[in-house]
Amino acid sequence: MNWVTIFGLAIIIFFNRYFFLEPTIAIKIPSFLERMLKYAAPSLLTAICIPIIFFDDQHILKEISLNSYLYAAIFSIVISLIIRHILLSLVLSSIFFYCLNYVIF
């Protein structure tokens, strides 16, 4: 997975959500479709992150004891549930991941 793909998917999700969920745009969609669009970004991010967390380059499961990605993902979930602030959670999770990746492992 490269950065161009990640940013491309982020742009597609942003414009889809903006176009359908912006109240000033005069398009009215059914309520079930509007609820489904609210889950588009988390489900897309999950689909991107799971292979990165659990598999290495040869599509083999990573060893759990040395998997800094798994520990960082767990830390990210816990810290975001505790703090409830997106930017601070992102910064703390990134610092935790880089400390795990470059200092400990």
HELIX and SHEET records of a PDB file:
HELIX    1   1 TRP A    3  LEU A   21  1                                  19    
HELIX    2   2 SER A   31  LYS A   38  1                                   8    
HELIX    3   3 ALA A   40  PHE A   54  1                                  15    
HELIX    4   4 ILE A   64  LEU A   66  5                                   3    
HELIX    5   5 SER A   68  ILE A   83  1                                  16    
HELIX    6   6 ILE A   86  CYS A   99  1                                  14    
HELIX    7   7 LEU A  100  ILE A  104  3                                   5    
END                                                                             
